[in-house]
Amino acid sequence: MAHLLITGGAGFIGSHTALVLLQGGHSLVVLDNFSNSSPEALRRVAELAGLDHDSARLQVIAGDIRSPADLDRALGAAAPGGERVAGVIHFAGLKAVGESVQQPLRYWDVNVNGSRLLVEAMQRHGCRTLVFSSTSTVYGEPQRFPISETCATDPRHPYAQTKLAVEWMLQALETSETGWCIGRLRYFNPVGAHPSGRIGENPLGVPNNLFPFITQVASGQRPLLRIFGDDWPTPDGTGIRDYLHVMDLAEAHGLALDWLMQHQRSLPVLNLGTGRGLSVLEVVQAFETATGRTIPRELVGRRHGDVARLEGCPRLAASTLGWRASRNLEQMCRDGWTWQNANPRGYGG
Ligand SMILES: NC(=O)c1ccc[n+]([C@@H]2O[C@H](COP(=O)([O-])OP(=O)(O)OC[C@H]3O[C@@H](n4cnc5c(N)ncnc54)[C@H](O)[C@@H]3O)[C@@H](O)[C@H]2O)c1
C-alpha cells in the first residue's frame, strides 16, 4: 500500500479515483483549490470508504497547483505511519473546450504552468512516479476508427493543446532525467457516478457535456436538451463519442499506479475508452429507457470545436494494464440518474 498525492481529487474523476484507492488500502493527500468542486465530495468519499471522521488516511489540503508552497505542503504531508508521498495522480486542471478558446492564457497557466510547478516540486521531494490526465481531444478529427495511440495528434483548441504540451513536457523530462515513472492517460468521455449516488459529477453553471445536461433536463432543472448538429457524417447525423463509466476510469488509475510502482519505468501513452462509440440520440434513448423519463430536445447548429466522432481503441490498455471498461451504457445512465436524483443541486443541496 502506498501514500499518494491526488491533485484535483475533489473533482469528478478525482473523487471516484480517491474512493477506489482508499478501498484498495492506500492513504491519500488531496490538493484541490475547489475552483470546480466542493470539499463535501471528499467528506462523502471518506464516508463511502468507511473512514473515521478524522482519519489521517485522507488528508485534504485546500491549495493551488500553481503555488510552490502549497505543493510543498502536499508533498510533505506524511502518511499515518510516517511514509512519504510515493506517487502522484494529477487531475487538477481546467477542462472546458469553449472556455479555453475564450481564455487561452488561463488554460496555459493552470494546465501547463501548474503541471510544470508540480513536477518541479516532485523533484524537490524525490518523488518521480506520476499519472497524468490527458484527453482524447488531442487527436483532433481523425479519419480512422477506433483511434489507436499511434494515430497522429492534431489538437484544435487551447484545452487539447495544453494537455498535449504537458504530455510532451513529461516525455522530455523522463528523457533528460532517470528515475521518472510516468503514465499519460488519454480519456475518452467519462460519465455516470458511483452507484451509491453519494458522489458524482457536479458541474458548476451550465454543463458542457452531454450526460450532466441530460440528467439535469430529466430532473426538470433545464427545460430541454440542445443537440448540436444532426448533419454530422454519422449514421443518425448526431455526434459520436466513446462514453465510459467513471468507476471504470477510476479503476484504471489504480492499475496504472500499481504498474508504475511494480515496473519502475514509464507506461506508453494509453487510451482509456470502451472502443464503442455512441451517438447523442443513442445515449438519449438509452437514458429514457433506463430511467423511464422523457428528455425534451431540440436540434441546433454545430458547436464550434466539436468533431463528428471520437472512438478510442482500448487494446493497448488491456494488454498493458489488464484493464477493460466493464460497465455498460445502462449502468452509466442508471448511476448518473441515481446521483442526480439524490443531489439535484449537486453537493450544494
Ligand atoms: N471529464 C472529462 O470528460 C475529461 C476527459 C478527458 C480528460 N479530463 C481531464 O481529467 C482531469 C479531471 O477532470 P474532471 O472531469 O474530474 O474535472 P473536474 O473539474 O471535476 O476536476 C478538476 C479538479 O481540479 C481542481 N482544480 C482546478 N484548478 C486547480 C488548481 N489550479 N489547483 C488545484 N486544484 C485545481 C478543481 O477544483 C477540481 O476539483 C482534468 O485534468 C481534465 O482535463 C477530463
The ligand as a MOL file (V3000), in Angstrom:
LIG
                    3D

  0  0  0     0  0            999 V3000
M  V30 BEGIN CTAB
M  V30 COUNTS 44 48 0 0 0
M  V30 BEGIN ATOM
M  V30 1 N -14.2550 14.8550 -17.5500 0
M  V30 2 C -13.8050 14.6470 -18.7680 0
M  V30 3 O -14.5990 14.4870 -19.7190 0
M  V30 4 C -12.3200 14.5700 -19.0570 0
M  V30 5 C -11.8920 13.9870 -20.2540 0
M  V30 6 C -10.5280 13.9390 -20.5140 0
M  V30 7 C -9.6140 14.4530 -19.5960 0
M  V30 8 N -10.0770 15.0200 -18.4520 0 CHG=1
M  V30 9 C -9.0970 15.5840 -17.5190 0
M  V30 10 O -9.1890 14.8930 -16.2900 0
M  V30 11 C -8.9250 15.7800 -15.2050 0
M  V30 12 C -10.0520 15.6880 -14.2070 0
M  V30 13 O -11.2700 16.0090 -14.8730 0
M  V30 14 P -12.6570 16.1250 -14.0980 0
M  V30 15 O -13.7240 15.8390 -15.0650 0
M  V30 16 O -12.5950 15.3690 -12.8200 0 CHG=-1
M  V30 17 O -12.6450 17.6920 -13.8280 0
M  V30 18 P -13.0960 18.4890 -12.5190 0
M  V30 19 O -13.1590 19.9150 -12.9000 0
M  V30 20 O -14.2990 17.8720 -11.9250 0
M  V30 21 O -11.8630 18.2260 -11.5510 0
M  V30 22 C -10.6940 19.0180 -11.6010 0
M  V30 23 C -10.3500 19.4010 -10.1670 0
M  V30 24 O -9.1730 20.2070 -10.1870 0
M  V30 25 C -9.3740 21.3110 -9.3060 0
M  V30 26 N -8.5050 22.4000 -9.7700 0
M  V30 27 C -8.6440 23.1600 -10.8810 0
M  V30 28 N -7.6490 24.0440 -10.9560 0
M  V30 29 C -6.8510 23.8420 -9.8780 0
M  V30 30 C -5.6630 24.4550 -9.4000 0
M  V30 31 N -5.1030 25.4750 -10.0540 0
M  V30 32 N -5.1250 23.9900 -8.2600 0
M  V30 33 C -5.6990 22.9780 -7.5720 0
M  V30 34 N -6.8380 22.3650 -7.9780 0
M  V30 35 C -7.4010 22.7920 -9.1130 0
M  V30 36 C -10.8630 21.6260 -9.3920 0
M  V30 37 O -11.3470 22.3250 -8.2800 0
M  V30 38 C -11.4530 20.2280 -9.4930 0
M  V30 39 O -11.7130 19.6820 -8.2230 0
M  V30 40 C -8.7510 17.1670 -15.8100 0
M  V30 41 O -7.3710 17.4450 -15.9120 0
M  V30 42 C -9.3720 17.0380 -17.1900 0
M  V30 43 O -8.7770 17.8930 -18.1250 0
M  V30 44 C -11.3940 15.0830 -18.1590 0
M  V30 END ATOM
M  V30 BEGIN BOND
M  V30 1 1 1 2
M  V30 2 2 2 3
M  V30 3 1 2 4
M  V30 4 1 4 5
M  V30 5 2 4 44
M  V30 6 2 5 6
M  V30 7 1 6 7
M  V30 8 2 7 8
M  V30 9 1 8 9
M  V30 10 1 8 44
M  V30 11 1 9 10
M  V30 12 1 9 42
M  V30 13 1 10 11
M  V30 14 1 11 12
M  V30 15 1 11 40
M  V30 16 1 12 13
M  V30 17 1 13 14
M  V30 18 2 14 15
M  V30 19 1 14 16
M  V30 20 1 14 17
M  V30 21 1 17 18
M  V30 22 2 18 19
M  V30 23 1 18 20
M  V30 24 1 18 21
M  V30 25 1 21 22
M  V30 26 1 22 23
M  V30 27 1 23 24
M  V30 28 1 23 38
M  V30 29 1 24 25
M  V30 30 1 25 26
M  V30 31 1 25 36
M  V30 32 1 26 27
M  V30 33 1 26 35
M  V30 34 2 27 28
M  V30 35 1 28 29
M  V30 36 1 29 30
M  V30 37 2 29 35
M  V30 38 1 30 31
M  V30 39 2 30 32
M  V30 40 1 32 33
M  V30 41 2 33 34
M  V30 42 1 34 35
M  V30 43 1 36 37
M  V30 44 1 36 38
M  V30 45 1 38 39
M  V30 46 1 40 41
M  V30 47 1 40 42
M  V30 48 1 42 43
M  V30 END BOND
M  V30 END CTAB
M  END
